[in-house]
Amino acid sequence: MKQENLTFGVDIDEVLRALVPGMVRLYNNEFDDNMCFSDVKDFVVDNSFPKILEETGESASKWFFQDHGHELFYGSKEIEGAREALNILREIGKVIIISYQKTTDNKVDTLNWLAEHQMRYDGICFVKDKSVVHTTWMVDDNDWNFIGSNAEFGALINAPYNEDTDIDELCRKSNCSEIKRYGSLLEFADKIKETYAL
């Protein structure tokens, strides 16, 4: 049974869309490198891809999100099970997509990507500071988005750049009463479904 007051704030990149693996592929093709997703230990791209600045003279952020934004934001693959997971969550409550996209073009490409991949949601919010959004659950791969978060509960989706995150410390820095790790959005959705016995 749908819980009208239950809301899920769901991030896009590395929760629904495999943006970082797309970045790694693009980077390897352009710079003749053999980097893997597991090598990305910092989501700040200028830290994870310093060779871009060294070889082009421009920041990795600009190179990825402006010069190659369309290819990334529209062309990246769906994470396996993401669409199914959203459908499960929408049976239980309301899904609000909460994401930060750097440019208007990135936002347009993201909206088109969500439509192309038939990702169903109840609302969307593009915002850098996710603490301004109040939800029952916040689902994200970046630990910094939980700091000061106004979600009741948190679901941290595993990624190479959050593997050393101390969940207890992160919970203390947030307003969440509990934060748990999940391997994917589908794993989280299945657990929620089990909790509400649908």
VEXSELUM-367003 format. One line per 4 residues: number of its first residue (from 1); their letters; for each residue x, z, y of C-alpha. Coordinates in steps of 0.001 Angstrom, whole numbers, padded with zeros to 6 digits, m for minus. Example, Ala and Ser with C-alpha at 12.3 -4.5 7.8 and 13.67 -1.06 7.14 Angstrom:
% residues 2
1) as) 012300 007800 m004500  013670 007140 m001060
***
This chain:
% residues 198
1) mkqe) 000000 000000 000000  001319 m000963 003423  002451 001962 005573  001575 000876 009136
5) nltf) 003922 003392 010769  006910 002508 008592  009357 000160 010314  012563 m001438 009093
9) gvdi) 015116 m002530 011694  017137 m005191 009873  020376 m006755 011072  021026 m010446 010406
13) devl) 024724 m011082 009876  026052 m009839 006521  022571 m008502 005738  020564 m011760 005694
17) ralv) 023121 m014406 006638  026688 m014727 005307  028270 m015299 008711  031690 m013776 008019
21) pgmv) 032277 m015847 004849  031302 m018858 006973  033878 m017815 009558  036524 m017432 006858
25) rlyn) 035781 m020942 005490  035936 m022469 008963  039144 m020617 009787  040855 m021593 006511
29) nefd) 039921 m025263 006960  041140 m025367 010569  044322 m023322 010183  045282 m024209 006601
33) dnmc) 045090 m020593 005479  043700 m018894 002368  041981 m015834 003783  039147 m014188 001798
37) fsdv) 036062 m012251 002926  037676 m009098 001525  040586 m009575 003981  038283 m009049 006991
41) kdfv) 038852 m005338 007578  037623 m005326 011189  034422 m007008 012380  036059 m007492 015813
45) vdns) 037136 m011068 015180  040057 m010989 017604  041592 m008278 015404  040849 m009965 012083
49) fpki) 041853 m013498 013118  044871 m013102 015469  046290 m016490 014456  043557 m018221 016461
53) leet) 044870 m016824 019754  048458 m017499 018730  047800 m021144 017883  045070 m022150 020348
57) gesa) 045563 m019786 023290  041895 m018773 023220  040260 m015689 021744  038894 m015801 018224
61) skwf) 035579 m014669 019679  035333 m017749 021920  036643 m020050 019191  034042 m018903 016671
65) fqdh) 030972 m018091 018756  031194 m020745 021467  033353 m023598 020176  031934 m023415 016625
69) ghel) 028777 m021385 017221  026257 m023936 015968  028176 m024517 012750  028288 m020757 012107
73) fygs) 024937 m019493 013312  022894 m022363 011911  025156 m023476 009077  025984 m020197 007304
77) keie) 024444 m019479 003911  021683 m017030 003078  022823 m013893 001286  021406 m013908 m002214
81) gare) 018091 m012059 m002428  017689 m011637 001344  014380 m013494 001635  012948 m011677 m001373
85) alni) 014065 m008351 000120  012323 m009045 003440  009130 m009920 001588  009291 m006630 m000316
89) lrei) 009858 m004645 002881  006966 m006423 004622  004641 m005390 001785  005534 m001764 002547
93) gkvi) 005877 m001678 006335  006895 m003788 009330  010207 m005643 009579  011854 m005884 012983
97) iisy) 014963 m008066 013142  017510 m006386 015421  020586 m008455 016143  023188 m009109 018798
101) qktt) 024016 m012744 019464  026550 m013554 022176  025026 m016654 023775  021627 m018274 024250
105) dnkv) 022745 m021095 021941  023626 m018504 019262  020125 m017007 019629  018435 m020414 019320
109) dtln) 020531 m021288 016262  019693 m017888 014743  015948 m018343 015299  016158 m021805 013759
113) wlae) 018197 m020416 010844  015566 m017728 010168  012825 m020383 010189  014812 m022826 008044
117) hqmr) 015451 m020120 005436  011813 m018926 005560  012770 m015397 006573  009505 m013633 007440
121) ydgi) 009464 m010733 009880  007068 m008962 012238  009200 m008937 015375  012679 m009710 016634
125) cfvk) 014924 m008095 019212  018255 m009441 020443  020115 m006459 021853  023733 m005289 021907
129) dksv) 022937 m001562 022012  020740 m001022 018964  020138 002622 019891  017395 001468 022282
133) vhtt) 015237 000438 019319  013311 003153 017441  012622 002463 013760  012061 004425 010576
137) wmvd) 014982 002692 008865  017969 000880 010323  019724 m001547 007968  023134 m002773 009154
141) dndw) 026627 m003593 007944  028455 m002372 011051  028923 001361 011148  029206 001480 014944
145) nfig) 025569 000404 015250  024505 003722 013735  026285 005800 016378  023546 007144 018627
149) snae) 020957 005224 016594  017342 006271 017035  016348 005449 013465  015130 008225 011184
153) fgal) 017174 006912 008254  020069 004510 007829  021087 001984 005182  024691 000789 005483
157) inap) 025204 m002499 003648  028647 m002636 002042  031261 m004920 003620  035080 m004948 003568
161) yned) 035241 m003613 007137  033102 m000529 006400  034528 000483 003026  036471 003403 004576
165) tdid) 033530 004668 006616  032773 008344 006040  028980 008379 005621  028598 012099 006386
169) elcr) 030551 011768 009628  028615 008633 010564  025341 010475 009967  026457 013286 012300
173) ksnc) 027182 010716 015034  023731 009181 014665  020214 010556 015020  019532 009643 011380
177) seik) 018664 012479 009046  020355 010517 006238  022456 007371 005816  023087 005825 002409
181) rygs) 025163 002872 001241  023686 m000150 m000506  025298 m003217 m002014  022720 m005548 m000487
185) llef) 019410 m005678 001338  017723 m006461 m001988  019157 m003297 m003544  017799 m001327 m000580
189) adki) 014379 m003029 m000774  014117 m002335 m004494  014860 001344 m003867  012232 001496 m001106
193) kety) 009710 m000219 m003393  010427 002353 m006081  010036 005181 m003558  006619 003955 m002465
197) al) 005674 003003 m006062  004399 m000464 m005262
***
